Amino acid sequence: MALVDGCDLYVVNIPDDEPNGVWVTEIWRDSVAHEAWLSLDAAMALIQRARPLIVGVEQVKLRPVGGAGI
């Protein structure tokens, strides 16, 4: 994801209290960049590979207003 245009941050997290859980945090430049990524064959292939591991997805939309690393 480091080379994906428009993806400012992509972090995979494992919760301390849920070792089998995974949280993925993504920050995109804008919704256009995110939609462009999702339209690529590489993105679809990655999502298909991950589907067996995905029990549920909760999308939370936020607007970053500052902080280190952004």
mmCIF file of the N, C-alpha and C atoms, coordinates in Angstrom:
data_MODEL
# 
_entry.id   MODEL 
# 
loop_
_atom_site.group_PDB 
_atom_site.id 
_atom_site.type_symbol 
_atom_site.label_atom_id 
_atom_site.label_alt_id 
_atom_site.label_comp_id 
_atom_site.label_asym_id 
_atom_site.label_entity_id 
_atom_site.label_seq_id 
_atom_site.pdbx_PDB_ins_code 
_atom_site.Cartn_x 
_atom_site.Cartn_y 
_atom_site.Cartn_z 
_atom_site.occupancy 
_atom_site.B_iso_or_equiv 
_atom_site.pdbx_formal_charge 
_atom_site.auth_seq_id 
_atom_site.auth_comp_id 
_atom_site.auth_asym_id 
_atom_site.auth_atom_id 
_atom_site.pdbx_PDB_model_num 
ATOM 1   N N  . MET A 1 1  ? 0.817   -1.192  0.000   1.00 0.00 ? 1  MET A N  1 
ATOM 2   C CA . MET A 1 1  ? 0.000   0.000   0.000   1.00 0.00 ? 1  MET A CA 1 
ATOM 3   C C  . MET A 1 1  ? 0.865   1.263   0.000   1.00 0.00 ? 1  MET A C  1 
ATOM 4   N N  . ALA A 1 2  ? 2.132   1.131   0.304   1.00 0.00 ? 2  ALA A N  1 
ATOM 5   C CA . ALA A 1 2  ? 2.987   2.309   0.353   1.00 0.00 ? 2  ALA A CA 1 
ATOM 6   C C  . ALA A 1 2  ? 3.086   3.004   -1.003  1.00 0.00 ? 2  ALA A C  1 
ATOM 7   N N  . LEU A 1 3  ? 2.928   2.267   -2.068  1.00 0.00 ? 3  LEU A N  1 
ATOM 8   C CA . LEU A 1 3  ? 3.053   2.842   -3.402  1.00 0.00 ? 3  LEU A CA 1 
ATOM 9   C C  . LEU A 1 3  ? 1.720   3.196   -4.036  1.00 0.00 ? 3  LEU A C  1 
ATOM 10  N N  . VAL A 1 4  ? 0.638   3.042   -3.312  1.00 0.00 ? 4  VAL A N  1 
ATOM 11  C CA . VAL A 1 4  ? -0.686  3.319   -3.850  1.00 0.00 ? 4  VAL A CA 1 
ATOM 12  C C  . VAL A 1 4  ? -0.955  4.821   -3.774  1.00 0.00 ? 4  VAL A C  1 
ATOM 13  N N  . ASP A 1 5  ? -1.219  5.430   -4.926  1.00 0.00 ? 5  ASP A N  1 
ATOM 14  C CA . ASP A 1 5  ? -1.478  6.859   -4.977  1.00 0.00 ? 5  ASP A CA 1 
ATOM 15  C C  . ASP A 1 5  ? -2.740  7.200   -4.193  1.00 0.00 ? 5  ASP A C  1 
ATOM 16  N N  . GLY A 1 6  ? -2.617  8.140   -3.296  1.00 0.00 ? 6  GLY A N  1 
ATOM 17  C CA . GLY A 1 6  ? -3.774  8.601   -2.535  1.00 0.00 ? 6  GLY A CA 1 
ATOM 18  C C  . GLY A 1 6  ? -3.937  7.942   -1.181  1.00 0.00 ? 6  GLY A C  1 
ATOM 19  N N  . CYS A 1 7  ? -3.178  6.885   -0.900  1.00 0.00 ? 7  CYS A N  1 
ATOM 20  C CA . CYS A 1 7  ? -3.253  6.233   0.412   1.00 0.00 ? 7  CYS A CA 1 
ATOM 21  C C  . CYS A 1 7  ? -2.190  6.866   1.306   1.00 0.00 ? 7  CYS A C  1 
ATOM 22  N N  . ASP A 1 8  ? -2.622  7.694   2.245   1.00 0.00 ? 8  ASP A N  1 
ATOM 23  C CA . ASP A 1 8  ? -1.700  8.398   3.124   1.00 0.00 ? 8  ASP A CA 1 
ATOM 24  C C  . ASP A 1 8  ? -1.257  7.558   4.308   1.00 0.00 ? 8  ASP A C  1 
ATOM 25  N N  . LEU A 1 9  ? -2.107  6.616   4.730   1.00 0.00 ? 9  LEU A N  1 
ATOM 26  C CA . LEU A 1 9  ? -1.774  5.778   5.886   1.00 0.00 ? 9  LEU A CA 1 
ATOM 27  C C  . LEU A 1 9  ? -2.490  4.443   5.761   1.00 0.00 ? 9  LEU A C  1 
ATOM 28  N N  . TYR A 1 10 ? -1.765  3.355   6.019   1.00 0.00 ? 10 TYR A N  1 
ATOM 29  C CA . TYR A 1 10 ? -2.358  2.021   6.014   1.00 0.00 ? 10 TYR A CA 1 
ATOM 30  C C  . TYR A 1 10 ? -1.666  1.248   7.127   1.00 0.00 ? 10 TYR A C  1 
ATOM 31  N N  . VAL A 1 11 ? -2.399  0.938   8.196   1.00 0.00 ? 11 VAL A N  1 
ATOM 32  C CA . VAL A 1 11 ? -1.823  0.270   9.364   1.00 0.00 ? 11 VAL A CA 1 
ATOM 33  C C  . VAL A 1 11 ? -2.670  -0.944  9.715   1.00 0.00 ? 11 VAL A C  1 
ATOM 34  N N  . VAL A 1 12 ? -2.006  -2.079  9.918   1.00 0.00 ? 12 VAL A N  1 
ATOM 35  C CA . VAL A 1 12 ? -2.677  -3.297  10.368  1.00 0.00 ? 12 VAL A CA 1 
ATOM 36  C C  . VAL A 1 12 ? -2.382  -3.436  11.856  1.00 0.00 ? 12 VAL A C  1 
ATOM 37  N N  . ASN A 1 13 ? -3.445  -3.571  12.656  1.00 0.00 ? 13 ASN A N  1 
ATOM 38  C CA . ASN A 1 13 ? -3.340  -3.626  14.112  1.00 0.00 ? 13 ASN A CA 1 
ATOM 39  C C  . ASN A 1 13 ? -3.924  -4.932  14.636  1.00 0.00 ? 13 ASN A C  1 
ATOM 40  N N  . ILE A 1 14 ? -3.347  -5.451  15.720  1.00 0.00 ? 14 ILE A N  1 
ATOM 41  C CA . ILE A 1 14 ? -3.901  -6.602  16.435  1.00 0.00 ? 14 ILE A CA 1 
ATOM 42  C C  . ILE A 1 14 ? -4.230  -6.134  17.848  1.00 0.00 ? 14 ILE A C  1 
ATOM 43  N N  . PRO A 1 15 ? -5.508  -6.204  18.243  1.00 0.00 ? 15 PRO A N  1 
ATOM 44  C CA . PRO A 1 15 ? -5.892  -5.747  19.592  1.00 0.00 ? 15 PRO A CA 1 
ATOM 45  C C  . PRO A 1 15 ? -5.246  -6.612  20.681  1.00 0.00 ? 15 PRO A C  1 
ATOM 46  N N  . ASP A 1 16 ? -4.802  -5.983  21.756  1.00 0.00 ? 16 ASP A N  1 
ATOM 47  C CA . ASP A 1 16 ? -4.197  -6.710  22.876  1.00 0.00 ? 16 ASP A CA 1 
ATOM 48  C C  . ASP A 1 16 ? -5.148  -7.729  23.479  1.00 0.00 ? 16 ASP A C  1 
ATOM 49  N N  . ASP A 1 17 ? -6.432  -7.387  23.557  1.00 0.00 ? 17 ASP A N  1 
ATOM 50  C CA . ASP A 1 17 ? -7.397  -8.262  24.214  1.00 0.00 ? 17 ASP A CA 1 
ATOM 51  C C  . ASP A 1 17 ? -8.103  -9.218  23.245  1.00 0.00 ? 17 ASP A C  1 
ATOM 52  N N  . GLU A 1 18 ? -7.705  -9.214  21.987  1.00 0.00 ? 18 GLU A N  1 
ATOM 53  C CA . GLU A 1 18 ? -8.335  -10.081 20.983  1.00 0.00 ? 18 GLU A CA 1 
ATOM 54  C C  . GLU A 1 18 ? -7.277  -10.509 19.960  1.00 0.00 ? 18 GLU A C  1 
ATOM 55  N N  . PRO A 1 19 ? -6.409  -11.471 20.325  1.00 0.00 ? 19 PRO A N  1 
ATOM 56  C CA . PRO A 1 19 ? -5.273  -11.827 19.471  1.00 0.00 ? 19 PRO A CA 1 
ATOM 57  C C  . PRO A 1 19 ? -5.654  -12.374 18.094  1.00 0.00 ? 19 PRO A C  1 
ATOM 58  N N  . ASN A 1 20 ? -6.881  -12.812 17.919  1.00 0.00 ? 20 ASN A N  1 
ATOM 59  C CA . ASN A 1 20 ? -7.322  -13.288 16.605  1.00 0.00 ? 20 ASN A CA 1 
ATOM 60  C C  . ASN A 1 20 ? -8.032  -12.196 15.812  1.00 0.00 ? 20 ASN A C  1 
ATOM 61  N N  . GLY A 1 21 ? -8.132  -11.018 16.398  1.00 0.00 ? 21 GLY A N  1 
ATOM 62  C CA . GLY A 1 21 ? -8.786  -9.899  15.726  1.00 0.00 ? 21 GLY A CA 1 
ATOM 63  C C  . GLY A 1 21 ? -7.772  -9.061  14.971  1.00 0.00 ? 21 GLY A C  1 
ATOM 64  N N  . VAL A 1 22 ? -8.243  -8.370  13.978  1.00 0.00 ? 22 VAL A N  1 
ATOM 65  C CA . VAL A 1 22 ? -7.392  -7.473  13.194  1.00 0.00 ? 22 VAL A CA 1 
ATOM 66  C C  . VAL A 1 22 ? -8.179  -6.198  12.912  1.00 0.00 ? 22 VAL A C  1 
ATOM 67  N N  . TRP A 1 23 ? -7.536  -5.075  13.117  1.00 0.00 ? 23 TRP A N  1 
ATOM 68  C CA . TRP A 1 23 ? -8.096  -3.775  12.762  1.00 0.00 ? 23 TRP A CA 1 
ATOM 69  C C  . TRP A 1 23 ? -7.191  -3.180  11.696  1.00 0.00 ? 23 TRP A C  1 
ATOM 70  N N  . VAL A 1 24 ? -7.765  -2.718  10.632  1.00 0.00 ? 24 VAL A N  1 
ATOM 71  C CA . VAL A 1 24 ? -6.999  -2.048  9.586   1.00 0.00 ? 24 VAL A CA 1 
ATOM 72  C C  . VAL A 1 24 ? -7.420  -0.582  9.571   1.00 0.00 ? 24 VAL A C  1 
ATOM 73  N N  . THR A 1 25 ? -6.442  0.281   9.666   1.00 0.00 ? 25 THR A N  1 
ATOM 74  C CA . THR A 1 25 ? -6.697  1.717   9.635   1.00 0.00 ? 25 THR A CA 1 
ATOM 75  C C  . THR A 1 25 ? -6.152  2.271   8.329   1.00 0.00 ? 25 THR A C  1 
ATOM 76  N N  . GLU A 1 26 ? -7.012  2.938   7.581   1.00 0.00 ? 26 GLU A N  1 
ATOM 77  C CA . GLU A 1 26 ? -6.605  3.538   6.307   1.00 0.00 ? 26 GLU A CA 1 
ATOM 78  C C  . GLU A 1 26 ? -6.976  5.015   6.320   1.00 0.00 ? 26 GLU A C  1 
ATOM 79  N N  . ILE A 1 27 ? -6.088  5.829   5.800   1.00 0.00 ? 27 ILE A N  1 
ATOM 80  C CA . ILE A 1 27 ? -6.405  7.229   5.560   1.00 0.00 ? 27 ILE A CA 1 
ATOM 81  C C  . ILE A 1 27 ? -6.109  7.503   4.092   1.00 0.00 ? 27 ILE A C  1 
ATOM 82  N N  . TRP A 1 28 ? -7.142  7.950   3.397   1.00 0.00 ? 28 TRP A N  1 
ATOM 83  C CA . TRP A 1 28 ? -7.043  8.250   1.971   1.00 0.00 ? 28 TRP A CA 1 
ATOM 84  C C  . TRP A 1 28 ? -7.107  9.742   1.751   1.00 0.00 ? 28 TRP A C  1 
ATOM 85  N N  . ARG A 1 29 ? -6.433  10.199  0.715   1.00 0.00 ? 29 ARG A N  1 
ATOM 86  C CA . ARG A 1 29 ? -6.439  11.622  0.380   1.00 0.00 ? 29 ARG A CA 1 
ATOM 87  C C  . ARG A 1 29 ? -7.862  12.132  0.223   1.00 0.00 ? 29 ARG A C  1 
ATOM 88  N N  . ASP A 1 30 ? -8.693  11.329  -0.441  1.00 0.00 ? 30 ASP A N  1 
ATOM 89  C CA . ASP A 1 30 ? -10.107 11.674  -0.616  1.00 0.00 ? 30 ASP A CA 1 
ATOM 90  C C  . ASP A 1 30 ? -10.842 10.425  -1.101  1.00 0.00 ? 30 ASP A C  1 
ATOM 91  N N  . SER A 1 31 ? -12.157 10.517  -1.193  1.00 0.00 ? 31 SER A N  1 
ATOM 92  C CA . SER A 1 31 ? -12.957 9.363   -1.601  1.00 0.00 ? 31 SER A CA 1 
ATOM 93  C C  . SER A 1 31 ? -12.694 8.973   -3.051  1.00 0.00 ? 31 SER A C  1 
ATOM 94  N N  . VAL A 1 32 ? -12.297 9.934   -3.873  1.00 0.00 ? 32 VAL A N  1 
ATOM 95  C CA . VAL A 1 32 ? -11.980 9.632   -5.278  1.00 0.00 ? 32 VAL A CA 1 
ATOM 96  C C  . VAL A 1 32 ? -10.772 8.698   -5.358  1.00 0.00 ? 32 VAL A C  1 
ATOM 97  N N  . ALA A 1 33 ? -9.729  8.968   -4.570  1.00 0.00 ? 33 ALA A N  1 
ATOM 98  C CA . ALA A 1 33 ? -8.539  8.109   -4.554  1.00 0.00 ? 33 ALA A CA 1 
ATOM 99  C C  . ALA A 1 33 ? -8.882  6.709   -4.053  1.00 0.00 ? 33 ALA A C  1 
ATOM 100 N N  . HIS A 1 34 ? -9.727  6.636   -3.032  1.00 0.00 ? 34 HIS A N  1 
ATOM 101 C CA . HIS A 1 34 ? -10.119 5.331   -2.493  1.00 0.00 ? 34 HIS A CA 1 
ATOM 102 C C  . HIS A 1 34 ? -10.918 4.539   -3.522  1.00 0.00 ? 34 HIS A C  1 
ATOM 103 N N  . GLU A 1 35 ? -11.864 5.178   -4.169  1.00 0.00 ? 35 GLU A N  1 
ATOM 104 C CA . GLU A 1 35 ? -12.667 4.509   -5.200  1.00 0.00 ? 35 GLU A CA 1 
ATOM 105 C C  . GLU A 1 35 ? -11.802 4.073   -6.377  1.00 0.00 ? 35 GLU A C  1 
ATOM 106 N N  . ALA A 1 36 ? -10.815 4.888   -6.738  1.00 0.00 ? 36 ALA A N  1 
ATOM 107 C CA . ALA A 1 36 ? -9.907  4.527   -7.829  1.00 0.00 ? 36 ALA A CA 1 
ATOM 108 C C  . ALA A 1 36 ? -9.134  3.261   -7.483  1.00 0.00 ? 36 ALA A C  1 
ATOM 109 N N  . TRP A 1 37 ? -8.669  3.163   -6.245  1.00 0.00 ? 37 TRP A N  1 
ATOM 110 C CA . TRP A 1 37 ? -7.955  1.965   -5.793  1.00 0.00 ? 37 TRP A CA 1 
ATOM 111 C C  . TRP A 1 37 ? -8.874  0.740   -5.844  1.00 0.00 ? 37 TRP A C  1 
ATOM 112 N N  . LEU A 1 38 ? -10.088 0.895   -5.347  1.00 0.00 ? 38 LEU A N  1 
ATOM 113 C CA . LEU A 1 38 ? -11.023 -0.228  -5.321  1.00 0.00 ? 38 LEU A CA 1 
ATOM 114 C C  . LEU A 1 38 ? -11.407 -0.707  -6.720  1.00 0.00 ? 38 LEU A C  1 
ATOM 115 N N  . SER A 1 39 ? -11.252 0.139   -7.715  1.00 0.00 ? 39 SER A N  1 
ATOM 116 C CA . SER A 1 39 ? -11.617 -0.245  -9.080  1.00 0.00 ? 39 SER A CA 1 
ATOM 117 C C  . SER A 1 39 ? -10.510 -1.030  -9.779  1.00 0.00 ? 39 SER A C  1 
ATOM 118 N N  . LEU A 1 40 ? -9.329  -1.109  -9.176  1.00 0.00 ? 40 LEU A N  1 
ATOM 119 C CA . LEU A 1 40 ? -8.205  -1.815  -9.794  1.00 0.00 ? 40 LEU A CA 1 
ATOM 120 C C  . LEU A 1 40 ? -8.306  -3.327  -9.584  1.00 0.00 ? 40 LEU A C  1 
ATOM 121 N N  . ASP A 1 41 ? -7.839  -4.080  -10.561 1.00 0.00 ? 41 ASP A N  1 
ATOM 122 C CA . ASP A 1 41 ? -7.824  -5.539  -10.452 1.00 0.00 ? 41 ASP A CA 1 
ATOM 123 C C  . ASP A 1 41 ? -6.996  -6.000  -9.256  1.00 0.00 ? 41 ASP A C  1 
ATOM 124 N N  . ALA A 1 42 ? -5.889  -5.309  -8.988  1.00 0.00 ? 42 ALA A N  1 
ATOM 125 C CA . ALA A 1 42 ? -5.031  -5.690  -7.853  1.00 0.00 ? 42 ALA A CA 1 
ATOM 126 C C  . ALA A 1 42 ? -5.782  -5.572  -6.532  1.00 0.00 ? 42 ALA A C  1 
ATOM 127 N N  . ALA A 1 43 ? -6.590  -4.541  -6.400  1.00 0.00 ? 43 ALA A N  1 
ATOM 128 C CA . ALA A 1 43 ? -7.375  -4.356  -5.176  1.00 0.00 ? 43 ALA A CA 1 
ATOM 129 C C  . ALA A 1 43 ? -8.407  -5.462  -5.037  1.00 0.00 ? 43 ALA A C  1 
ATOM 130 N N  . MET A 1 44 ? -9.083  -5.769  -6.118  1.00 0.00 ? 44 MET A N  1 
ATOM 131 C CA . MET A 1 44 ? -10.107 -6.823  -6.078  1.00 0.00 ? 44 MET A CA 1 
ATOM 132 C C  . MET A 1 44 ? -9.479  -8.173  -5.736  1.00 0.00 ? 44 MET A C  1 
ATOM 133 N N  . ALA A 1 45 ? -8.301  -8.453  -6.282  1.00 0.00 ? 45 ALA A N  1 
ATOM 134 C CA . ALA A 1 45 ? -7.611  -9.706  -5.978  1.00 0.00 ? 45 ALA A CA 1 
ATOM 135 C C  . ALA A 1 45 ? -7.233  -9.773  -4.501  1.00 0.00 ? 45 ALA A C  1 
ATOM 136 N N  . LEU A 1 46 ? -6.759  -8.667  -3.962  1.00 0.00 ? 46 LEU A N  1 
ATOM 137 C CA . LEU A 1 46 ? -6.391  -8.623  -2.542  1.00 0.00 ? 46 LEU A CA 1 
ATOM 138 C C  . LEU A 1 46 ? -7.611  -8.828  -1.655  1.00 0.00 ? 46 LEU A C  1 
ATOM 139 N N  . ILE A 1 47 ? -8.708  -8.192  -1.990  1.00 0.00 ? 47 ILE A N  1 
ATOM 140 C CA . ILE A 1 47 ? -9.944  -8.337  -1.219  1.00 0.00 ? 47 ILE A CA 1 
ATOM 141 C C  . ILE A 1 47 ? -10.447 -9.773  -1.286  1.00 0.00 ? 47 ILE A C  1 
ATOM 142 N N  . GLN A 1 48 ? -10.385 -10.395 -2.451  1.00 0.00 ? 48 GLN A N  1 
ATOM 143 C CA . GLN A 1 48 ? -10.834 -11.785 -2.594  1.00 0.00 ? 48 GLN A CA 1 
ATOM 144 C C  . GLN A 1 48 ? -9.976  -12.725 -1.752  1.00 0.00 ? 48 GLN A C  1 
ATOM 145 N N  . ARG A 1 49 ? -8.663  -12.472 -1.702  1.00 0.00 ? 49 ARG A N  1 
ATOM 146 C CA . ARG A 1 49 ? -7.777  -13.305 -0.874  1.00 0.00 ? 49 ARG A CA 1 
ATOM 147 C C  . ARG A 1 49 ? -8.114  -13.164 0.607   1.00 0.00 ? 49 ARG A C  1 
ATOM 148 N N  . ALA A 1 50 ? -8.525  -11.979 1.015   1.00 0.00 ? 50 ALA A N  1 
ATOM 149 C CA . ALA A 1 50 ? -8.794  -11.715 2.431   1.00 0.00 ? 50 ALA A CA 1 
ATOM 150 C C  . ALA A 1 50 ? -10.190 -12.144 2.859   1.00 0.00 ? 50 ALA A C  1 
ATOM 151 N N  . ARG A 1 51 ? -11.120 -12.330 1.925   1.00 0.00 ? 51 ARG A N  1 
ATOM 152 C CA . ARG A 1 51 ? -12.517 -12.632 2.276   1.00 0.00 ? 51 ARG A CA 1 
ATOM 153 C C  . ARG A 1 51 ? -12.684 -13.771 3.276   1.00 0.00 ? 51 ARG A C  1 
ATOM 154 N N  . PRO A 1 52 ? -11.953 -14.881 3.158   1.00 0.00 ? 52 PRO A N  1 
ATOM 155 C CA . PRO A 1 52 ? -12.142 -15.957 4.147   1.00 0.00 ? 52 PRO A CA 1 
ATOM 156 C C  . PRO A 1 52 ? -11.804 -15.531 5.578   1.00 0.00 ? 52 PRO A C  1 
ATOM 157 N N  . LEU A 1 53 ? -11.014 -14.505 5.727   1.00 0.00 ? 53 LEU A N  1 
ATOM 158 C CA . LEU A 1 53 ? -10.607 -14.033 7.051   1.00 0.00 ? 53 LEU A CA 1 
ATOM 159 C C  . LEU A 1 53 ? -11.530 -12.959 7.609   1.00 0.00 ? 53 LEU A C  1 
ATOM 160 N N  . ILE A 1 54 ? -12.366 -12.406 6.747   1.00 0.00 ? 54 ILE A N  1 
ATOM 161 C CA . ILE A 1 54 ? -13.213 -11.286 7.145   1.00 0.00 ? 54 ILE A CA 1 
ATOM 162 C C  . ILE A 1 54 ? -14.557 -11.789 7.652   1.00 0.00 ? 54 ILE A C  1 
ATOM 163 N N  . VAL A 1 55 ? -14.819 -11.566 8.938   1.00 0.00 ? 55 VAL A N  1 
ATOM 164 C CA . VAL A 1 55 ? -16.097 -11.951 9.532   1.00 0.00 ? 55 VAL A CA 1 
ATOM 165 C C  . VAL A 1 55 ? -17.094 -10.814 9.348   1.00 0.00 ? 55 VAL A C  1 
ATOM 166 N N  . GLY A 1 56 ? -16.637 -9.629  9.560   1.00 0.00 ? 56 GLY A N  1 
ATOM 167 C CA . GLY A 1 56 ? -17.488 -8.456  9.417   1.00 0.00 ? 56 GLY A CA 1 
ATOM 168 C C  . GLY A 1 56 ? -16.634 -7.226  9.205   1.00 0.00 ? 56 GLY A C  1 
ATOM 169 N N  . VAL A 1 57 ? -17.183 -6.273  8.535   1.00 0.00 ? 57 VAL A N  1 
ATOM 170 C CA . VAL A 1 57 ? -16.468 -5.036  8.294   1.00 0.00 ? 57 VAL A CA 1 
ATOM 171 C C  . VAL A 1 57 ? -17.334 -3.889  8.777   1.00 0.00 ? 57 VAL A C  1 
ATOM 172 N N  . GLU A 1 58 ? -16.747 -3.062  9.593   1.00 0.00 ? 58 GLU A N  1 
ATOM 173 C CA . GLU A 1 58 ? -17.435 -1.859  10.047  1.00 0.00 ? 58 GLU A CA 1 
ATOM 174 C C  . GLU A 1 58 ? -16.625 -0.680  9.544   1.00 0.00 ? 58 GLU A C  1 
ATOM 175 N N  . GLN A 1 59 ? -17.195 0.072   8.636   1.00 0.00 ? 59 GLN A N  1 
ATOM 176 C CA . GLN A 1 59 ? -16.502 1.238   8.124   1.00 0.00 ? 59 GLN A CA 1 
ATOM 177 C C  . GLN A 1 59 ? -16.876 2.451   8.959   1.00 0.00 ? 59 GLN A C  1 
ATOM 178 N N  . VAL A 1 60 ? -15.853 3.139   9.425   1.00 0.00 ? 60 VAL A N  1 
ATOM 179 C CA . VAL A 1 60 ? -16.046 4.357   10.196  1.00 0.00 ? 60 VAL A CA 1 
ATOM 180 C C  . VAL A 1 60 ? -15.374 5.477   9.417   1.00 0.00 ? 60 VAL A C  1 
ATOM 181 N N  . LYS A 1 61 ? -16.153 6.438   8.997   1.00 0.00 ? 61 LYS A N  1 
ATOM 182 C CA . LYS A 1 61 ? -15.595 7.558   8.244   1.00 0.00 ? 61 LYS A CA 1 
ATOM 183 C C  . LYS A 1 61 ? -15.281 8.702   9.197   1.00 0.00 ? 61 LYS A C  1 
ATOM 184 N N  . LEU A 1 62 ? -14.040 9.152   9.126   1.00 0.00 ? 62 LEU A N  1 
ATOM 185 C CA . LEU A 1 62 ? -13.568 10.246  9.967   1.00 0.00 ? 62 LEU A CA 1 
ATOM 186 C C  . LEU A 1 62 ? -12.900 11.282  9.075   1.00 0.00 ? 62 LEU A C  1 
ATOM 187 N N  . ARG A 1 63 ? -12.738 12.474  9.579   1.00 0.00 ? 63 ARG A N  1 
ATOM 188 C CA . ARG A 1 63 ? -12.049 13.541  8.870   1.00 0.00 ? 63 ARG A CA 1 
ATOM 189 C C  . ARG A 1 63 ? -10.833 13.935  9.712   1.00 0.00 ? 63 ARG A C  1 
ATOM 190 N N  . PRO A 1 64 ? -9.629  13.456  9.352   1.00 0.00 ? 64 PRO A N  1 
ATOM 191 C CA . PRO A 1 64 ? -8.439  13.827  10.125  1.00 0.00 ? 64 PRO A CA 1 
ATOM 192 C C  . PRO A 1 64 ? -8.224  15.338  10.085  1.00 0.00 ? 64 PRO A C  1 
ATOM 193 N N  . VAL A 1 65 ? -7.907  15.911  11.221  1.00 0.00 ? 65 VAL A N  1 
ATOM 194 C CA . VAL A 1 65 ? -7.688  17.343  11.292  1.00 0.00 ? 65 VAL A CA 1 
ATOM 195 C C  . VAL A 1 65 ? -6.279  17.684  11.746  1.00 0.00 ? 65 VAL A C  1 
ATOM 196 N N  . GLY A 1 66 ? -5.466  16.666  12.009  1.00 0.00 ? 66 GLY A N  1 
ATOM 197 C CA . GLY A 1 66 ? -4.085  16.927  12.380  1.00 0.00 ? 66 GLY A CA 1 
ATOM 198 C C  . GLY A 1 66 ? -3.473  15.754  13.124  1.00 0.00 ? 66 GLY A C  1 
ATOM 199 N N  . GLY A 1 67 ? -2.222  15.892  13.418  1.00 0.00 ? 67 GLY A N  1 
ATOM 200 C CA . GLY A 1 67 ? -1.512  14.850  14.157  1.00 0.00 ? 67 GLY A CA 1 
ATOM 201 C C  . GLY A 1 67 ? -0.249  14.434  13.434  1.00 0.00 ? 67 GLY A C  1 
ATOM 202 N N  . ALA A 1 68 ? 0.584   13.697  14.121  1.00 0.00 ? 68 ALA A N  1 
ATOM 203 C CA . ALA A 1 68 ? 1.838   13.218  13.533  1.00 0.00 ? 68 ALA A CA 1 
ATOM 204 C C  . ALA A 1 68 ? 1.557   12.116  12.530  1.00 0.00 ? 68 ALA A C  1 
ATOM 205 N N  . GLY A 1 69 ? 2.309   12.098  11.458  1.00 0.00 ? 69 GLY A N  1 
ATOM 206 C CA . GLY A 1 69 ? 2.207   11.012  10.490  1.00 0.00 ? 69 GLY A CA 1 
ATOM 207 C C  . GLY A 1 69 ? 1.199   11.222  9.393   1.00 0.00 ? 69 GLY A C  1 
ATOM 208 N N  . ILE A 1 70 ? 0.479   12.312  9.404   1.00 0.00 ? 70 ILE A N  1 
ATOM 209 C CA . ILE A 1 70 ? -0.516  12.542  8.354   1.00 0.00 ? 70 ILE A CA 1 
ATOM 210 C C  . ILE A 1 70 ? -0.033  13.663  7.456   1.00 0.00 ? 70 ILE A C  1 
# 
